[in-house]
């Protein structure tokens, strides 16, 4: 069993999607299809704060 795949499935099914960002500057380094569908235009290299209000906190 691939644990990475299981974690990704859980996150997508129960949380709604997966994105990873750099902590120092908020740059998105990965956004799965669910996140890209929820936030049109988001992609690797985008600033998380421009798309997600809670990232300002």
Phi and psi restraints in degrees (value plus and minus 20) as a CYANA .aco file:
   2 UNK   PHI    -106.5   -66.5
   2 UNK   PSI      88.5   128.5
   3 UNK   PHI     -84.2   -44.2
   3 UNK   PSI     -53.6   -13.6
   4 UNK   PHI     -83.4   -43.4
   4 UNK   PSI     -62.4   -22.4
   5 UNK   PHI     -84.9   -44.9
   5 UNK   PSI     -60.9   -20.9
   6 UNK   PHI     -84.2   -44.2
   6 UNK   PSI     -61.6   -21.6
   7 UNK   PHI     -83.8   -43.8
   7 UNK   PSI     -64.5   -24.5
   8 UNK   PHI     -81.6   -41.6
   8 UNK   PSI     -63.1   -23.1
   9 UNK   PHI     -82.4   -42.4
   9 UNK   PSI     -63.7   -23.7
  10 UNK   PHI     -81.3   -41.3
  10 UNK   PSI     -68.0   -28.0
  11 UNK   PHI     -80.8   -40.8
  11 UNK   PSI     -63.7   -23.7
  12 UNK   PHI     -87.4   -47.4
  12 UNK   PSI     -64.0   -24.0
  13 UNK   PHI     -93.4   -53.4
  13 UNK   PSI     -57.9   -17.9
  14 UNK   PHI    -126.2   -86.2
  14 UNK   PSI     -42.7    -2.7
  15 UNK   PHI    -128.7   -88.7
  15 UNK   PSI     -52.6   -12.6
  16 UNK   PHI      95.7   135.7
  16 UNK   PSI     -25.3    14.7
  17 UNK   PHI     134.5   174.5
  17 UNK   PSI     152.3   192.3
  18 UNK   PHI    -150.6  -110.6
  18 UNK   PSI     111.7   151.7
  19 UNK   PHI    -161.6  -121.6
  19 UNK   PSI     128.7   168.7
  20 UNK   PHI    -143.2  -103.2
  20 UNK   PSI     120.4   160.4
  21 UNK   PHI    -156.6  -116.6
  21 UNK   PSI     137.4   177.4
  22 UNK   PHI     -95.8   -55.8
  22 UNK   PSI     111.8   151.8
  23 UNK   PHI     -90.5   -50.5
  23 UNK   PSI     -51.6   -11.6
  24 UNK   PHI     -93.9   -53.9
  24 UNK   PSI     -50.0   -10.0
  25 UNK   PHI    -153.0  -113.0
  25 UNK   PSI     -20.5    19.5
  26 UNK   PHI      56.8    96.8
  26 UNK   PSI      -9.3    30.7
  27 UNK   PHI     -92.1   -52.1
  27 UNK   PSI     110.0   150.0
  28 UNK   PHI     -89.9   -49.9
  28 UNK   PSI     108.6   148.6
  29 UNK   PHI    -127.7   -87.7
  29 UNK   PSI     -37.9     2.1
  30 UNK   PHI    -176.7  -136.7
  30 UNK   PSI     115.8   155.8
  31 UNK   PHI    -161.3  -121.3
  31 UNK   PSI     102.3   142.3
  32 UNK   PHI     -94.9   -54.9
  32 UNK   PSI     156.9   196.9
  33 UNK   PHI     -80.6   -40.6
  33 UNK   PSI     -55.1   -15.1
  34 UNK   PHI     -84.2   -44.2
  34 UNK   PSI     -66.3   -26.3
  35 UNK   PHI     -83.8   -43.8
  35 UNK   PSI     -62.3   -22.3
  36 UNK   PHI     -84.5   -44.5
  36 UNK   PSI     -52.0   -12.0
  37 UNK   PHI     -92.4   -52.4
  37 UNK   PSI     -58.4   -18.4
  38 UNK   PHI     -91.6   -51.6
  38 UNK   PSI     -53.9   -13.9
  39 UNK   PHI    -145.5  -105.5
  39 UNK   PSI      60.0   100.0
  40 UNK   PHI     -74.0   -34.0
  40 UNK   PSI     113.6   153.6
  41 UNK   PHI      78.1   118.1
  41 UNK   PSI     -37.5     2.5
  42 UNK   PHI     -92.1   -52.1
  42 UNK   PSI     119.5   159.5
  43 UNK   PHI    -181.6  -141.6
  43 UNK   PSI     153.8   193.8
  44 UNK   PHI     -78.1   -38.1
  44 UNK   PSI     112.1   152.1
  45 UNK   PHI      80.7   120.7
  45 UNK   PSI     -36.9     3.1
  46 UNK   PHI     -91.8   -51.8
  46 UNK   PSI     137.3   177.3
  47 UNK   PHI    -110.1   -70.1
  47 UNK   PSI     103.8   143.8
  48 UNK   PHI     -77.3   -37.3
  48 UNK   PSI     -56.3   -16.3
  49 UNK   PHI     -85.8   -45.8
  49 UNK   PSI     -43.4    -3.4
  50 UNK   PHI     -93.2   -53.2
  50 UNK   PSI     -39.1     0.9
  51 UNK   PHI    -134.4   -94.4
  51 UNK   PSI     -49.8    -9.8
  52 UNK   PHI    -142.8  -102.8
  52 UNK   PSI      93.1   133.1
  53 UNK   PHI     -77.3   -37.3
  53 UNK   PSI     -60.5   -20.5
  54 UNK   PHI     -87.3   -47.3
  54 UNK   PSI     -33.8     6.2
  55 UNK   PHI     -90.5   -50.5
  55 UNK   PSI     -33.6     6.4
  56 UNK   PHI     -91.7   -51.7
  56 UNK   PSI     -43.5    -3.5
